[in-house]
Amino acid sequence: MFADDFGNEICRIATLVDAKDNHLEVLVDKIDDHVYFTRGWASVRSFYEICTGAWVVLIYSGFGHFGISIHDRLQCPITVPTFAPPMRLMIDRLHVPP
């Protein structure tokens, strides 16, 4: 349903923004009218130190930006790391296929 409503707005790279203003870029692949986060998605697990699974909530705010909220399997919020300035994890654009 998301791809039907907003698929045309999503470009090749999406940005996930958490409550502490950390930005994580993920590559977007569109296959058969579906939207998938691919390269960079695995870094979400490392960045938030997710060990045994989690619930990820993404809220689309427009222009390829998503708010991200993560809870563990017991529905407890995952602690968002604090950095000064906030972290910016970027996709290597030189190796992004068209």
Long-range contacts (C-beta under 8 A, 24 or more apart in sequence): 2-35, 2-60, 3-30, 3-33, 3-34, 3-35, 4-33, 6-60, 7-33, 7-35, 9-62, 9-63, 9-64, 10-35, 10-64, 11-64, 12-96, 12-98, 13-64, 13-91, 13-93, 13-96, 14-64, 14-65, 14-66, 15-64, 15-65, 15-66, 16-44, 16-58, 16-66, 16-67, 16-68, 17-61, 17-65, 17-66, 17-67, 17-68, 18-67, 18-68, 18-69, 18-80, 19-69, 19-80, 20-80, 20-81, 20-82, 20-83, 20-86, 21-86, 22-47, 22-80, 22-81, 22-83, 22-86, 22-87, 22-88, 22-89, 23-86, 23-87, 23-88, 23-89, 24-68, 24-87, 24-89, 25-89, 25-90, 25-91, 26-91, 27-91, 27-96, 28-64, 39-91, 39-96, 40-89, 40-91, 43-89, 44-68, 44-70, 47-81, 47-87, 47-89, 48-78, 48-80, 48-81, 49-78, 50-78, 54-78
